[in-house]
């Protein structure tokens, strides 16, 4: 099953990643990708979808999805370096995966988060991401089904 990065959340101060389930009165209801434990976070929690994250490069910004795809292409079936690895190893990895990253604004701490997210997505979700075209096709199919049901 494909992963929709708009539904995968990073919550400040919380380890791991979460799947968005529903809107609550005072925030959101989420499920941990790792433990499958459901919880809610209030309006004061800093919640970010992975689809909204970009990495600075020397030319422009690159979406996290694109970076994760480049990492997957480089690694194949191998695991990403650990976020606890030596910073030189982490920088060398990103120099290969994203050679034009902005060394002044894409810090090792950011790289470690991306490595952790990559590992969690690989193990508990999928590195095959939903494309906008897939969503358009799915909604068109849903519309057609509704029209057919109405005709019957």
C-alpha positions as CSV (number, residue, x, y, z in Angstrom):
1,X,0.0,0.0,0.0
2,X,1.3,3.4,-0.9
3,X,2.1,6.0,1.8
4,X,0.5,9.4,1.7
5,X,2.9,11.8,3.3
6,X,0.1,14.3,3.9
7,X,-1.2,11.7,6.5
8,X,2.1,11.1,8.2
9,X,2.9,13.5,11.0
10,X,5.9,14.5,13.0
11,X,5.0,15.9,16.4
12,X,7.5,18.1,18.2
13,X,8.7,16.5,21.4
14,X,7.4,13.0,20.4
15,X,9.6,10.2,19.1
16,X,8.7,8.5,15.8
17,X,6.0,9.3,13.3
18,X,2.2,9.2,13.5
19,X,-0.6,8.6,11.0
20,X,-3.4,11.1,11.1
21,X,-6.7,9.5,11.9
22,X,-9.3,12.2,12.6
23,X,-9.9,15.8,13.7
24,X,-10.8,16.1,17.4
25,X,-12.5,19.0,19.1
26,X,-9.3,20.3,20.5
27,X,-6.7,18.9,18.1
28,X,-6.0,15.7,16.2
29,X,-6.3,11.9,16.8
30,X,-3.2,10.0,15.6
31,X,-1.8,6.5,15.6
32,X,1.9,5.8,16.2
33,X,3.4,4.0,13.1
34,X,5.7,2.0,15.4
35,X,3.4,1.0,18.4
36,X,0.0,1.4,16.7
37,X,-1.0,3.2,19.9
38,X,-3.7,5.9,19.4
39,X,-3.6,9.2,21.1
40,X,-4.7,12.8,20.7
41,X,-2.7,16.0,20.7
42,X,-4.1,19.3,21.5
43,X,-4.0,22.6,19.6
44,X,-0.8,23.6,21.3
45,X,1.1,20.6,19.9
46,X,3.4,21.4,17.0
47,X,2.2,19.0,14.3
48,X,3.8,18.9,10.8
49,X,2.9,16.7,7.9
50,X,5.9,15.2,6.1
51,X,4.4,16.5,2.8
52,X,5.1,20.0,4.1
53,X,8.8,19.5,4.8
54,X,11.5,20.6,2.3
55,X,15.2,20.4,2.4
56,X,17.4,23.3,1.4
57,X,19.7,22.9,-1.5
58,X,22.1,25.4,-3.2
59,X,19.5,26.1,-5.9
60,X,16.1,25.7,-4.4
61,X,14.2,23.6,-1.9
62,X,13.6,19.8,-2.5
63,X,10.5,18.2,-1.0
64,X,11.1,15.5,1.7
65,X,9.3,13.0,-0.6
66,X,11.9,13.6,-3.3
67,X,14.8,13.3,-0.8
68,X,13.3,10.0,0.5
69,X,13.0,8.7,-3.0
70,X,16.6,9.6,-3.8
71,X,17.7,7.8,-0.6
72,X,15.7,4.7,-1.5
73,X,17.2,4.7,-5.0
74,X,20.7,5.0,-3.6
75,X,20.2,2.4,-0.8
76,X,18.1,-0.2,-2.6
77,X,17.2,-2.8,-0.1
78,X,19.9,-1.7,2.4
79,X,19.1,0.2,5.5
80,X,20.0,3.9,5.9
81,X,22.9,4.8,8.2
82,X,21.9,5.1,11.8
83,X,21.1,8.6,13.1
84,X,23.6,7.7,15.8
85,X,26.4,7.3,13.3
86,X,29.4,9.6,13.2
87,X,28.4,13.0,11.7
88,X,31.0,12.6,9.0
89,X,29.3,9.3,7.9
90,X,25.9,11.0,7.8
91,X,27.2,14.0,5.9
92,X,28.9,11.7,3.4
93,X,25.7,9.8,2.9
94,X,23.7,13.0,2.2
95,X,26.5,14.2,-0.1
96,X,25.8,11.2,-2.3
97,X,22.0,11.1,-1.9
98,X,21.5,14.9,-2.3
99,X,24.8,16.2,-3.5
100,X,23.7,19.9,-3.7
101,X,22.3,20.2,-0.2
102,X,22.9,23.5,1.5
103,X,25.6,22.9,4.1
104,X,24.8,26.2,5.8
105,X,21.1,25.4,6.4
106,X,20.7,21.6,6.3
107,X,22.3,20.7,9.6
108,X,23.4,17.3,10.9
109,X,20.5,17.4,13.4
110,X,18.1,17.7,10.4
111,X,19.9,14.9,8.6
112,X,19.4,12.6,11.6
113,X,15.7,13.3,11.7
114,X,15.4,12.4,8.0
115,X,17.4,9.2,8.5
116,X,15.1,8.3,11.4
117,X,12.0,9.1,9.4
118,X,13.3,7.0,6.4
119,X,13.9,4.0,8.7
120,X,10.4,4.3,10.3
121,X,8.7,4.6,6.9
122,X,10.7,1.7,5.4
123,X,9.9,-0.6,8.4
124,X,6.3,0.4,9.3
125,X,4.8,2.0,6.2
126,X,6.1,2.1,2.7
127,X,8.6,4.1,0.6
128,X,6.2,3.9,-2.3
129,X,4.4,7.2,-2.1
130,X,1.0,8.4,-3.3
131,X,1.3,10.7,-6.2
132,X,-1.2,13.4,-7.0
133,X,-2.3,11.5,-10.1
134,X,-3.1,8.5,-8.0
135,X,-5.4,10.6,-5.8
136,X,-7.1,12.1,-8.8
137,X,-7.7,8.6,-10.3
138,X,-9.0,7.3,-6.9
139,X,-11.5,10.2,-6.5
140,X,-12.6,9.8,-10.2
141,X,-13.3,6.1,-9.6
142,X,-15.2,6.9,-6.4
143,X,-17.3,9.4,-8.3
144,X,-18.1,6.8,-11.0
145,X,-19.1,4.3,-8.4
146,X,-21.5,6.8,-6.7
147,X,-23.0,7.7,-10.1
148,X,-23.6,4.0,-10.9
149,X,-25.2,3.4,-7.5
150,X,-27.5,6.4,-8.1
151,X,-28.6,5.0,-11.5
152,X,-29.5,1.6,-10.0
